[in-house]
Amino acid sequence: MKIVALVLAGGEGTRLYPLTAEHSKPALPFANGYRIVDFVLSNLVNSSISTIYVLAQYKPDSLMQHIAAAWAPWFSEGDGTIKVLLPRSNRQPFRGTADAVHQFLDLLQTHSPDIVAVFAADHVYRMDVRQMVEFHCSREADVTVAAIGVPIEKASSFGIVCAQSDGRVREFHEKPRHAPPIPHNPARAYASMGNYLFDPRVLERALEEGARHGETDFGRDLLPRLCTSARVYAYDFAENQVPGLQESEERAYWRDVGTLTALAAAQQDAMGHRPRFNLWNRRWPIRGEHDAALLAKLREWRPQPQAEAAPSAAAGWLAAGRDLRSDERLPAS
């Protein structure tokens, strides 16, 4: 199955000022050499998705430098690709998430993918995207939205989905003033994580129609309309299973780090001997600048035939079934 991933990394992150005075939100340092964008990229590559385009706009220089230094080396010898895409010179700046993807419809068409993954770049979490893909295919969905339960008092900060027991989404409300609660759990609402899987033809039609009507955003414009005309499903992130979690870790950990307080709290969660979110999970590694430097050193002494044996970024990370950071034997996937 061929999957092309578009990572939406153009956000300004005004609530994170002054940290975003020189960086876009996804390019902000998180901890131990990692940047926020490294979480989504690691999840995609760990899930064997190796055709990745990062759509950037606001202060993109540090993000582009980070992708070139920390991520491009992993793809240099394999069959995958990772590129940063800026608004085209003959087009206006991205006016929203849907408009950003619409500008590169022709690029998607050249790949002829089976599924298009549109993922946000500014969250801290681990996710096996393959499990979401399996759900998407089993439901014969046109669109699948990754969703997670959040406290009802915080729901107005998210896109909220109203889903039936089988996951079918009937309504999508972008940052509603009064969010509908999860059935049988009035204290929580079902929030979109900003991660979507699309049937390419459905995505193309929705984007073209949206462009004709001046619609520019997935959450505000396209998804509410698609709920009435397409098979839209919610994938429950709480069901996602990632290997290697410690006993101390919070299952289905996901944080929107859109404010200074939220970012500081997530950084605190990653600290200590019993972290709520462990950055050093050897079986589902988060990669960053330090790992790219390690890869360069390994290539200096590794025999050439071995170096040429890695067909993808994921295979390079898990060469010979080992984690290159720890040399720990990994289980077969």
N, C-alpha and C positions, 0 to 999 in steps of 0.2 A: 504494500500500500504506500502510495506516494503522498507525503504530507509536506506542505510548505508553510512555514511559520512566519508571521509578521508580528514583530514586537513593537508595541507602541511606546516610544521613548521620547516623545516630543514635549512632555509636560514641563511647565514653568515651575510649578511648586511654590506658589506665592506664599502659602502658609508656612513654608520652611525658610523664609527669608530671616536672617541674612546668609544662611548656608547656600542658598541658590543664587546669590549675587554673581557668582562666577561659574556655576555648574547647573546643568539641568538636574531635575530631581533624581532620575535613574542613575546619574553619574556620581551622586553624593557618596562619600566613603561611609561604610557601615561599621566594620570592625575588622581588625587583623588583616588589613590589606584588601578586604572585599568591598565592592561597591554594590549599591542596591540592585543594579541591573544583573549582577552575577547570579542571583537566585533564579530568575526566570530562564536565563540562558543555560544554567546548569541543569534545570529540570527538563528542558527540551532535549539537550544532548544526552543526558542520562536515559531519556526515553527513546533514544535512537532516531531523533528528528534532527537531521543534519543539513537542511536547506533553510537558512534563517536570514531574514532581512530585518534590520533594526531601523525603524522610521524615527528620525530625529529632526528637531527644529530649533528649540530654544537653547541658546548657548551650547552648540553641539561639539565644540572643540575637544573638551576633556573627555566626553563620551567616545568620540571617534578615536582619540589617542588610546583610550583604555581598550576598546575593541581590537585595535591594531596590535597592541602590546600583549594583552592577556588572552585574547580569543583567536585571532587569526592564525597564530602558530599551530594551534591544534588542528586546524583545517588544511594546513599547507600541503600535507602529503596524502590526504584522503580524497574521497569523492564528494564531500560536502562543501558547503559554502556559507560564509557569514559576511554580510556587507551592511554598511550603514547607508541609508537612503535619506537624502535631504529633499525638500520641495524642489520640483523641477524648475529650471530657470524660465521656462515659458509658461509657467503656471503661477498662480498666487500662492502665498503661504498656506499651510494646512489650516483649515478653519475648524477642524474637529477631527475626531477619531475616524469617522466614516469617510470624510473627505480625504484624509491622508491615504487610506487604503484605495479609494477610488482613483487617486492619481497614478497608482501603479497597477491598475487592472491588467494592462497589457503585459506587464512582467509576469503576473500570475498565469496569464493565458499561455505564455511560452513554456511554462513548466507542465501544464495539463495535470494538475494534482487531483488526487481523489478527495482530499480534504484540505481545507485552508484553516490553519490555526491562527487566530488573532488574539494575542496575549498582551496584557499590561506588563509594564517594565518596572513598576514601583512598589512591589509588595515583597514581604519576607516570608518564605514558606518553602516546603518541599512537596513535590507532587509527581507521581508517576503518570504522565500524560497518556500513556498507553491504556490505562484503565478507563480514562475518560473517553478515549477513542473507541474502546470496546463497547462502552455504554451507548455511545452515539450510533454505532453501527447496529447494535442489537435492537435499538428503537426505530431504526430506519429514519433517523431524525434529519431534518433539513438544517437545523441549528441546535447546538447544545451549549448551554450556559453553565459554567461551574459556579456553584452556589454554596453558601455556608450560613449557618444560623448565627445571628448577632442579637444582642440585647435590643428590645423594642425601642428603648429610649435613645439608642444610637442609630436607628435605622434610617433616619432622614439624611444621613451622610452617604447613603449607598443607593445603587439601583436595586429595587426590590422585586422579586418574582413571586407570583402566585401560582403554585404548582399543585396538581392533583396527586393522588397517591402513587400513580405510575410515573410521576415526574413530568407529565405534560404541562407546559406552561400556558396558561390562558391570558395572563396579564403581566405586563412589565411596567413598573413605575420608577422613573428616575428621580431619586432623592425626594420622595413624597413627604409632605408635612405630617401626614398621619399614615403610617405604614400599616398595611394589613398584616396581622400576626400569622405565624405558622399554625395550621389547624391543630387543635388539641394542645397547643403550647402558646398561650397568649403572651408570654413574657419575651418571646423571641420572634424575629422576622427572618425571612430567607433572603440573604443579600447576594447579589452578583459579585463575583471576584474579579470581573473584568477580563475573564478568559473565555473565549468562544471558539467553537468548532463549526465550520460552515460547509455545506455542500457548495462547491464552486459555482454551479449554475444559479443556485438560489442567491448566493452572495452577489454575483454579478448583476442579476436582475434587481435586487434590492438597492444596490449602490446606484445603478443607472436611474432607477425610478426616483430614488432619493435626491440625486443631483438635479433632476428636472423640477423637483419641488423645493429646492433650496435646503434640503436636509443634510446636515453635516456630521451628526453624532450618532454612534451606535445606541447608547443608552437612552438618550432623549428622543430620538427620531425613529431609527430603523427597527429596533427590537420591539417597541410597542406595536408597530404596524405589522411586523412579521408574526407576532403572536396570533393575529386574526387570520393570517393567510397562509401560514406554513406550519410544518411540524416542528415546534420548538420544545425542547426538553431541558430540564434542570438536572445537572449531575451533582449529586450530594458529595461534597468534598470530604465529609466525615467518613465516607466509605473508602476513601483512597488509602491504600496500604503501602508504606515505604519501608524498606528493610533497614535494620541497623539502629533503630531508635533506642535510647537509653530509658531506663525505668523512670527517671526524673522528668522526661520530656513530655510536653503536652501533645497529645494525639491531635492530628489535623490542625497543627499550628499554622496560623495565617494572620499576618498583621498588615494593615494599610498604614504605612508610615508617612502619612500626609501632613503631619504637624510636628513641631519640635518636641512636644510632649510624647507623642506616639513613637517617634524615632528613638528618643532616649529610652523609653520603656522597652522597646524591642532590643536595643543594644544591651540593656540590663538583663533581659531574658537569656541572652547568649553568653553570659559571664558565669564564673564560678565553677565549682566541681560538680554541681548537679543542675545544669542549665535547663530551662524550659525549652530551649531550642539549641541543639548542639551543632556548632559549626563544623565539627570534625567527624562527621559520620562517614566512615570509610566505605560503607556499602552504598551510599548515595552522596557522593562528594559534591561540595560546592567549590567551584574553581574560581581563581582570580589571578592577580598579577604574580603572586609568589609561585603558583603552579606553572605558569608559563616560563618563568625563570628556571624552575626545576626541569621542565621539559627540554629547554635549550641545553642544559648541562648534560642531561641523559643522552641527547643526540650527539654530543661531542665524543662520547666514548662508546655508544651502542653500535654494534656491528651494522653495516649498511643493509644487509638483507633483512634484518629484523626491523629496521626503520621503515623499509618499504612495505612491510607486511600489514601495516595498519590501514584498512580501507576507509575509515571514518574517524571523526573526532572521538566518538565514544570508544571505538576500538583502541585508539591511541591512549586514552585514559586508562583503559582496563587491559592493557597489553598483556598477553599470556595469562589472562585471568587474575591479574594482580593490580592492586591500587598502587600507583607509582609513588604516592607520598609515603605509604607505610610498608609496601611490599607484602601486604596481607593478601592471602589467597581469598578470592571472591567466589561466592556460589554461582553456579550457572543460572542464567536468567531464563 
